[in-house]
Amino acid sequence: MALPWLMAACATGAPGMPSAQYGSSSSGASNPSADGTVSPVLRPITPQLVKFEKEQREKQTTQDISQLVGPAKPYGIEAGDILSIVVWDHPELAGGAVGVAGQTIAGVEPTTAATPSAGFVVDHEGMVQFPYAGNLKVAGLTEEQARSHLTAKLARYIRNPKVTLRVQSYRSKRIYVDGEVKAPGLQAINDIPMTLIEGINRAGGLLPTADQSRIALSRGGATYRINLPEMVQKGVNPASIMLTNGDVVRVMSRDESKVFVSGEVNTPKALTMHNGRLTLNEALGESGGINPLSGDSGQVYVVRKSATEPVVYRLDAQAPGALAMAEGFELHPKDVIYVAATPLANWHRTISQILPSALSSAVSSVAYPLTVVRP
């Protein structure tokens, strides 16, 4: 006879109720408890909240990357580069320069059929030595400027010199691409403008696990966060970001920005965000939705760790327009979505742990009542 009273007492203290988990605060202020801990803030998800967060995202000041954007510039010769210099009709000045596969350049006789010239190395001071011209300062000059400079020097000794000057080996400028690319490593900057897209493509392109919304570019002690989809959405061409010597580009993984769905859903799991974006509705859908037998659609919580304190958002999925609010509520990396159980499910689980045999007998007696046969 004491079983109904015991069941009622257990139901009043059933776990999963919002008052037991998160307190009753919804004003946005933390409530310190007796032991000094701070209870998380409970905020209902309303159309006003969804609109406010959307405006905050749009107004949020993004990092200024204007100094990364600029037009492509010709390659500037620097220390360490190897130059190929040919003076037409004067093979004695070329040092036996040859073209590819032993082809003669401008009438210059090759010394070895398949070995190209070693070229002229730009020293650490940015100087290159050439007959008649002596030490020639070429660091910081383009190929055209260096050719004009050398031609002017040789004009003192050679009548109307015709000079061909180009960079034979690009060794002075490099960048490093790391992270979710097929071939991470060093990439040499050459005469092709080294844009962000060019650097990623030279590293083999992005892997399927790459998060295009989280690309870090380190330069001069500062790190810039680049969101490719957002740049395209705003009409900014990612190819306008120019890389310079010493830049480090790291492409983050999508696994580093997961959200976690638990509680009364059909398939609790960790979900990866789609290029930095995932809504509450999408997260619940990818988890199979709320369990219709045990889930309380009126208690859908999003637990978020902010910079100062944890914040808990609550969605009443039974309210009109709840699905629209869930679609507009965007999640952050490391958010935890929890769907609470119904009071009946909590009561059933509590009783089944205390009196498993008595509950089974009670359910059996209700489902299959005994028939008394009177004589």
C-alpha positions as CSV (number, residue, x, y, z in Angstrom):
1,M,0.0,0.0,0.0
2,A,3.0,2.3,0.4
3,L,4.0,2.0,-3.2
4,P,1.8,4.9,-4.5
5,W,3.2,7.3,-1.8
6,L,6.8,6.3,-2.6
7,M,6.2,6.9,-6.3
8,A,4.8,10.3,-5.7
9,A,7.7,11.3,-3.4
10,C,10.2,10.1,-6.0
11,A,8.4,12.0,-8.8
12,T,8.8,15.3,-6.9
13,G,12.5,15.0,-6.8
14,A,12.9,13.5,-10.3
15,P,16.1,14.7,-12.1
16,G,16.0,16.6,-15.3
17,M,13.8,19.4,-14.3
18,P,15.0,22.9,-15.0
19,S,14.8,24.1,-11.4
20,A,17.1,21.3,-10.3
21,Q,19.6,21.7,-13.2
22,Y,19.8,25.4,-13.9
23,G,17.9,27.2,-11.3
24,S,15.0,29.6,-12.0
25,S,17.0,32.6,-13.0
26,S,16.2,34.1,-16.4
27,S,17.1,37.7,-15.8
28,G,20.7,37.3,-17.2
29,A,22.5,37.7,-13.8
30,S,24.5,35.0,-12.1
31,N,23.3,33.6,-8.8
32,P,26.1,32.6,-6.4
33,S,25.3,29.6,-4.3
34,A,26.1,28.9,-0.7
35,D,29.5,27.3,-1.5
36,G,30.5,30.3,-3.6
37,T,30.0,28.8,-7.1
38,V,28.2,30.8,-9.7
39,S,25.1,29.3,-11.3
40,P,24.9,29.7,-15.1
41,V,22.6,32.3,-16.6
42,L,19.3,30.9,-18.1
43,R,18.0,32.8,-21.1
44,P,15.0,31.7,-23.1
45,I,15.4,31.6,-26.9
46,T,12.9,34.1,-28.3
47,P,12.6,35.9,-31.6
48,Q,14.1,39.0,-29.9
49,L,17.1,37.0,-28.8
50,V,17.7,35.5,-32.2
51,K,17.4,39.0,-33.8
52,F,19.7,40.5,-31.2
53,E,22.5,37.8,-31.7
54,K,22.2,38.3,-35.5
55,E,22.8,42.0,-35.1
56,Q,25.7,41.4,-32.8
57,R,27.3,39.1,-35.3
58,E,26.9,41.7,-38.0
59,K,28.2,44.5,-35.9
60,Q,31.1,42.5,-34.4
61,T,34.3,44.1,-35.3
62,T,36.4,41.7,-37.4
63,Q,40.1,41.9,-37.5
64,D,41.5,44.5,-40.0
65,I,43.1,42.6,-42.8
66,S,43.3,45.6,-45.2
67,Q,47.1,45.6,-45.0
68,L,47.1,42.0,-46.3
69,V,45.1,43.0,-49.4
70,G,46.8,44.7,-52.3
71,P,47.7,44.5,-56.0
72,A,50.2,42.0,-57.3
73,K,53.7,43.4,-57.6
74,P,56.6,42.2,-59.8
75,Y,59.1,39.9,-58.2
76,G,61.9,41.8,-56.4
77,I,65.4,40.2,-56.5
78,E,66.9,39.6,-53.1
79,A,70.0,38.0,-51.6
80,G,70.3,34.3,-52.3
81,D,68.6,34.4,-55.8
82,I,70.5,33.0,-58.7
83,L,70.4,35.1,-61.9
84,S,70.9,34.1,-65.5
85,I,72.6,36.9,-67.4
86,V,73.4,36.8,-71.1
87,V,74.9,39.5,-73.2
88,W,74.1,38.9,-76.9
89,D,77.1,38.4,-79.2
90,H,79.5,38.4,-76.3
91,P,79.8,34.7,-75.1
92,E,82.9,35.5,-73.2
93,L,80.8,37.5,-70.7
94,A,78.2,34.7,-70.1
95,G,80.6,32.2,-68.6
96,G,79.2,29.4,-70.8
97,A,75.5,30.1,-70.3
98,V,73.2,27.6,-72.0
99,G,69.5,27.1,-72.1
100,V,67.4,24.1,-71.3
101,A,68.6,20.8,-72.7
102,G,71.8,22.4,-74.1
103,Q,70.1,24.9,-76.5
104,T,72.3,27.8,-77.3
105,I,71.1,31.2,-76.0
106,A,71.6,34.1,-78.5
107,G,74.6,32.5,-80.2
108,V,76.4,31.5,-77.0
109,E,78.3,28.3,-77.3
110,P,77.3,25.7,-74.6
111,T,80.1,24.2,-72.6
112,T,78.1,21.1,-71.6
113,A,75.3,19.6,-73.6
114,A,72.8,19.1,-70.8
115,T,74.1,21.2,-67.9
116,P,72.8,24.7,-67.5
117,S,75.0,27.5,-66.3
118,A,75.5,27.9,-62.5
119,G,74.3,31.5,-62.9
120,F,75.3,34.5,-60.9
121,V,74.4,34.4,-57.1
122,V,73.2,37.5,-55.4
123,D,75.3,37.7,-52.2
124,H,74.2,38.6,-48.7
125,E,74.6,42.3,-49.4
126,G,72.4,42.2,-52.5
127,M,75.3,42.5,-54.9
128,V,76.1,40.5,-58.0
129,Q,79.5,40.5,-59.8
130,F,79.6,40.8,-63.6
131,P,82.5,41.5,-66.0
132,Y,83.0,45.1,-66.8
133,A,80.1,46.1,-64.5
134,G,81.8,45.1,-61.3
135,N,79.7,44.8,-58.2
136,L,76.1,45.6,-59.2
137,K,73.4,46.3,-56.5
138,V,70.3,44.3,-57.6
139,A,68.6,43.6,-54.3
140,G,65.1,45.1,-54.3
141,L,65.0,45.5,-58.1
142,T,62.8,43.8,-60.5
143,E,64.2,41.8,-63.5
144,E,63.5,44.8,-65.8
145,Q,65.1,47.3,-63.5
146,A,68.2,45.1,-62.9
147,R,68.5,44.6,-66.7
148,S,68.4,48.3,-67.3
149,H,70.9,49.0,-64.6
150,L,73.3,46.4,-66.0
151,T,72.9,47.6,-69.6
152,A,73.8,51.1,-68.5
153,K,77.0,49.8,-66.8
154,L,78.0,47.8,-69.9
155,A,77.3,50.6,-72.3
156,R,80.6,52.3,-71.2
157,Y,82.5,49.4,-72.7
158,I,80.2,47.7,-75.2
159,R,78.4,49.5,-78.0
160,N,74.6,49.0,-77.8
161,P,74.7,46.0,-75.5
162,K,71.7,43.7,-75.6
163,V,71.2,42.0,-72.2
164,T,68.9,39.2,-71.1
165,L,68.5,39.0,-67.3
166,R,66.2,36.7,-65.4
167,V,66.0,34.9,-62.1
168,Q,67.1,31.4,-62.6
169,S,66.5,30.1,-59.1
170,Y,64.1,31.7,-56.6
171,R,65.7,31.1,-53.2
172,S,65.3,34.3,-51.2
173,K,61.6,34.3,-50.3
174,R,59.5,31.5,-48.8
175,I,56.2,30.9,-47.0
176,Y,55.1,28.0,-44.9
177,V,51.7,26.3,-45.3
178,D,50.5,24.0,-42.6
179,G,47.4,22.3,-41.3
180,E,44.6,20.7,-43.4
181,V,46.3,20.7,-46.8
182,K,47.5,17.8,-48.9
183,A,51.2,18.8,-49.0
184,P,52.2,21.0,-46.1
185,G,55.6,22.6,-46.1
186,L,57.7,25.4,-47.6
187,Q,56.7,27.1,-50.8
188,A,59.1,29.4,-52.7
189,I,57.8,32.7,-53.9
190,N,58.6,33.2,-57.6
191,D,57.5,35.5,-60.4
192,I,53.9,34.2,-60.1
193,P,52.1,36.4,-57.5
194,M,51.9,34.5,-54.2
195,T,48.3,35.1,-53.1
196,L,46.6,33.2,-50.3
197,I,44.8,31.0,-52.8
198,E,48.0,30.4,-54.8
199,G,49.8,29.3,-51.7
200,I,47.1,26.9,-50.7
201,N,46.9,25.4,-54.2
202,R,50.7,24.9,-54.3
203,A,50.3,22.9,-51.1
204,G,47.9,20.6,-52.8
205,G,44.7,22.3,-51.9
206,L,42.4,21.9,-48.9
207,L,41.5,18.5,-47.4
208,P,37.9,17.6,-46.8
209,T,38.5,18.1,-43.1
210,A,39.6,21.7,-43.6
211,D,37.6,24.5,-42.0
212,Q,37.6,27.3,-44.6
213,S,36.2,29.7,-42.0
214,R,39.3,29.4,-39.8
215,I,42.5,30.1,-41.6
216,A,45.3,31.8,-39.6
217,L,48.0,33.9,-41.3
218,S,51.0,34.8,-39.1
219,R,53.1,37.8,-40.1
220,G,55.5,40.0,-38.1
221,G,54.3,38.7,-34.7
222,A,50.6,39.2,-35.5
223,T,48.1,36.5,-36.4
224,Y,45.2,37.3,-38.7
225,R,42.0,35.2,-38.8
226,I,40.6,34.7,-42.3
227,N,37.1,33.4,-43.1
228,L,37.0,32.6,-46.8
229,P,33.2,32.0,-47.1
230,E,32.5,35.3,-45.3
231,M,34.9,37.2,-47.5
232,V,33.2,35.8,-50.6
233,Q,29.8,36.7,-49.1
234,K,31.0,40.3,-48.6
235,G,32.3,40.5,-52.2
236,V,36.0,40.4,-51.3
237,N,38.2,38.2,-53.5
238,P,40.4,36.0,-51.3
239,A,43.0,36.1,-54.2
240,S,43.6,39.7,-53.3
241,I,45.4,38.7,-50.1
242,M,49.1,38.8,-50.9
243,L,51.7,36.7,-49.0
244,T,55.2,37.9,-48.3
245,N,58.4,36.3,-47.2
246,G,58.2,34.6,-43.9
247,D,54.4,34.3,-43.8
248,V,53.0,31.2,-42.1
249,V,49.5,30.0,-43.2
250,R,47.7,27.4,-41.1
251,V,44.4,25.9,-42.1
252,M,42.4,24.7,-39.1
253,S,40.5,21.4,-38.9
254,R,36.8,21.1,-38.7
255,D,37.3,18.7,-35.8
256,E,38.5,21.6,-33.7
257,S,35.1,23.3,-33.8
258,K,32.6,20.7,-32.8
259,V,29.2,20.9,-31.0
260,F,27.9,18.1,-28.8
261,V,24.3,16.9,-28.7
262,S,23.2,14.8,-25.7
263,G,20.2,13.9,-23.6
264,E,16.9,12.7,-25.0
265,V,17.7,12.6,-28.7
266,N,17.6,9.6,-31.0
267,T,21.3,9.7,-31.7
268,P,23.6,11.6,-29.3
269,K,26.7,12.6,-31.1
270,A,29.4,15.2,-31.7
271,L,28.8,17.3,-34.8
272,T,31.3,19.2,-36.9
273,M,30.3,22.7,-38.0
274,H,29.9,23.4,-41.7
275,N,32.6,26.0,-42.3
276,G,32.0,27.6,-39.0
277,R,28.2,27.6,-39.1
278,L,25.6,25.3,-37.6
279,T,22.1,26.1,-36.3
280,L,20.3,24.5,-33.4
281,N,17.7,23.1,-35.8
282,E,20.4,21.5,-38.0
283,A,22.1,20.0,-34.9
284,L,18.9,18.4,-33.7
285,G,18.1,17.2,-37.2
286,E,21.5,15.6,-37.6
287,S,21.0,13.8,-34.2
288,G,17.8,12.2,-35.3
289,G,15.5,14.7,-33.5
290,I,14.0,14.6,-30.0
291,N,13.1,11.2,-28.8
292,P,9.3,11.1,-28.9
293,L,9.0,8.6,-26.0
294,S,11.2,10.2,-23.4
295,G,12.3,13.7,-24.7
296,D,10.7,16.9,-23.3
297,S,10.5,19.2,-26.3
298,G,9.8,22.1,-23.9
299,Q,13.2,21.8,-22.4
300,V,15.9,22.0,-25.1
301,Y,19.0,23.6,-23.6
302,V,22.2,25.1,-25.2
303,V,25.1,25.4,-22.8
304,R,27.7,27.9,-23.9
305,K,31.0,28.8,-22.1
306,S,31.4,32.5,-22.5
307,A,34.5,34.6,-21.6
308,T,33.2,35.3,-18.1
309,E,30.6,32.7,-17.2
310,P,28.6,29.8,-18.6
311,V,25.3,30.8,-20.3
312,V,22.4,28.4,-20.8
313,Y,19.8,29.1,-23.5
314,R,16.4,27.3,-23.3
315,L,14.1,26.6,-26.3
316,D,10.5,25.6,-25.8
317,A,10.0,23.6,-29.0
318,Q,6.3,23.3,-28.3
319,A,5.8,27.0,-28.7
320,P,4.5,28.4,-32.1
321,G,7.4,29.3,-34.3
322,A,9.9,27.3,-32.3
323,L,11.4,25.7,-35.4
324,A,12.0,29.1,-37.0
325,M,13.7,30.3,-33.9
326,A,15.9,27.1,-33.8
327,E,16.8,27.6,-37.4
328,G,17.9,31.2,-36.7
329,F,19.8,30.4,-33.5
330,E,23.4,29.8,-34.6
331,L,25.7,27.7,-32.5
332,H,29.3,28.4,-31.4
333,P,32.1,25.9,-31.3
334,K,32.1,23.7,-28.2
335,D,28.4,24.3,-27.5
336,V,26.6,21.5,-25.7
337,I,22.9,20.8,-26.6
338,Y,20.9,18.9,-24.0
339,V,17.3,17.7,-24.3
340,A,15.8,17.0,-20.9
341,A,13.6,14.0,-20.2
342,T,9.9,14.2,-19.5
343,P,8.7,14.0,-15.8
344,L,7.2,10.6,-16.6
345,A,10.4,9.3,-18.1
346,N,12.4,10.5,-15.0
347,W,9.8,9.0,-12.7
348,H,10.0,5.6,-14.5
349,R,13.8,5.5,-14.4
350,T,13.9,6.4,-10.7
351,I,11.4,3.8,-9.7
352,S,13.0,1.2,-11.9
353,Q,16.3,1.7,-10.1
354,I,14.7,1.6,-6.6
355,L,12.1,-1.1,-7.1
356,P,12.7,-2.8,-10.4
357,S,10.7,-6.0,-9.5
358,A,7.8,-4.1,-8.0
359,L,7.5,-1.8,-11.0
360,S,7.5,-4.7,-13.4
361,S,4.8,-6.5,-11.3
362,A,2.7,-3.3,-11.2
363,V,3.0,-2.8,-14.9
364,S,2.1,-6.4,-15.5
365,S,-0.9,-6.3,-13.3
366,V,-2.2,-3.2,-15.1
367,A,-1.5,-4.6,-18.5
368,Y,-2.9,-8.1,-17.7
369,P,-5.5,-7.9,-14.9
370,L,-6.4,-11.1,-13.2
371,T,-9.8,-12.6,-13.9
372,V,-11.4,-14.1,-10.8
373,V,-13.7,-17.0,-11.6
374,R,-16.5,-17.4,-9.0
375,P,-18.1,-20.7,-8.5
